[in-house]
Every structure is written in C-alpha cells, then in structure tokens.
Amino acid sequence: METKNKRDILEKLRSLRFNNGCYVDPEGTLGGLALWWSDDVILDVRFKSKNMFRCVVNWPRVSSPWLVTFVYAPPIWNHRLEFWNSLKMVARENNYPWLCVGDLNDYESQAEKQGGNPCSRGRLDHFHSMILECEFMDLEFNGPCYTWSNNQGGDNNIRIRLDRALASVAWRNLFPLSQVMHELRVGSDYCPLLIKCCVPLKRVPFSFKFESKWSTHSECMQVISRVWDTQQGGSDLFVLAQKLKKCKATLLDWSRRVFGKDKLKLLQSNLKALQLLPFSQDSQENFLKEREILKEIEILLLCKRVFRCALYGG
C-alpha cells in the first residue's frame, strides 16, 4: 500500500495482525510503500523501489511458487512511461506465474473514467502496449466500477478505475477461482482492493419442477389428491399458496421413496434372492413375485430414461 506514515507508526499497526513487513520510506512529500504479510505464506522480496515490490510467493495451498508485483505507478506521465518499461523488463526475465496488483495511475479506456477531460489516444496506447507485452489479462472484479474519486461534487466530480489486478495466463490457471473485490471507499479517495485467490463456486439454488417420470406411476394422482383435499383456512390466495407448498414437499418425499436409488437397490436385492431360490412347490408363487419385481424395475429404469431425455433433450 502507498503510505505517507513513518515506519515506526506503521510497525505499531502491523504488529496488531501481521508478523512480517517490508517498507520503502517516504521522501519529503512523496509517499512510501508498505507491505505486510502473515506466516501463512513464505514471501521473498526480491526487489523494492518507490514504485514497486517484486516478490516470489510460496503458498502451501498450491504446488508452484508465483511472482507478485505490488505497484504504485508514478503520477507524472514521463516517469510512468519509464515504469511501464521496467514492468516489460520483469516480463522478459520472469518464469513464474505472475500477478501484478496496485495503483497503476492509468486506465484502459474512456469507459473507465467519469468526468474531467477525455484521455488522449496515445496515452491509452502506451498502457495497452505494456499490458500486451507483459501478456497480462485483466482480472474481473466485483464492487464499484471506479476505484478513485476526487471527492468533489456536481460537474467537478471525477471518478476513475486507477487500481486493478493483472495476471498472466499461468497465474490464472493456478488460481482459476480467484476474484478481485473493490471495497467501499471510507475515509479515503481510493477503494481498497481485495484479492481472493480461491472463491468457492456458488451452489445453484434448488428450483422445484414437476418431473414427467412421476406421472408414469399410479400413485402420483393419489398423492396430489390427498394434499389437495385437506382443509385449509384463510383467503383463497393463501389456501392456494399453502396447498402448492405442501404438494411440493409431499411429492418430493414420495419421489425419494418411490424413485430413489435405495428403491432400485432394494428391488434388485429382492430379485436376486428370488432367482437364487431352488425349485420347490412355491416356485409358481415366486415366479409371480419375480415378474412383479421385474415390472417395477423396468418402470423405474424407464422413468430414469424419460428424465434424462427431458433434461438433455435426447
């Protein structure tokens, strides 16, 4: 992070949560840089300057070490061009999966800026050139579209996406579930960036649907009728909503008992027991039982095929 605080103040803050730190001290009115990390990772700071920390990270959760550059690009345009060249040099020498994150003090398109003067085409081209030569991809984000604001009101307000996370394809493959969060601006003109390397996939909420296989069973209408014929107080709309709710729960419970895997396994087990019986006076009775079980198994398997066809279209 960029900071204008002295190292002794930062050390007091760091000790509250992090065990390790590295600093570039401020120079006059120019801010310095601070980097903190916990013992969960092994972080080797290979290079530091007033604009960048370059580090190799070993994290027990992944098999491969990777490179991360924490950057604060110079606000002066000519100096920023020199900084783009330094990132290109890192790209030419680097063999690790690479994440580059921080305040790049520039933006990719006019759509990433609101208010103020439009950006020159040449400036955008230089930024795109750096991204292409470093073989970066822009990581998608959640949160506010702009990461910096001049905090002025009305027509004088300017908001820009100056902060971002860029990554190589190798890094993206190493962390396919990573996600960038733009946190809310509180007490600052910048949004904090939070990168979660392993965001779990969201489970799709269950959506109830009447399954065609249910209508193949003789009990289906009886199950629905028993629920629909029960007495329910309230307005007509409330009665309808409650009966639909109970019908859904009853059908799901009935389906688990009638069409579930346990039902098929039980039928197959009973069929096997009958077919292993020796010939006897009860053979005709066992033969009829076997036919009934076979019929039930065939119906279950047919229902499964119907369901698959409805789901996948063939």
Salt bridges, closest charged atoms under 4 A:
GLU11 OE2 - ARG14 NE 2.85
ASP25 OD2 - ARG7 NH2 3.23
ASP44 OD2 - ARG46 NE 2.59
ASP106 OD2 - ARG80 NE 3.08
ASP106 OD1 - ARG123 NE 2.85
GLU108 OE1 - ARG164 NH1 3.36
GLU112 OE2 - ARG161 NH1 3.14
GLU112 OE1 - ARG164 NH2 2.50
ASP125 OD1 - ARG121 NE 3.21
GLU133 OE1 - LYS88 NZ 3.84
GLU133 OE2 - ARG92 NH1 2.77
ASP138 OD2 - ARG161 NH1 2.90
ASP138 OD2 - ARG164 NH1 3.35
GLU140 OE2 - ARG172 NH2 2.43
GLU211 OE1 - LYS213 NZ 3.46
ASP253 OD2 - ARG257 NE 3.57
GLU285 OE2 - LYS289 NZ 3.73
GLU296 OE1 - LYS263 NZ 3.70
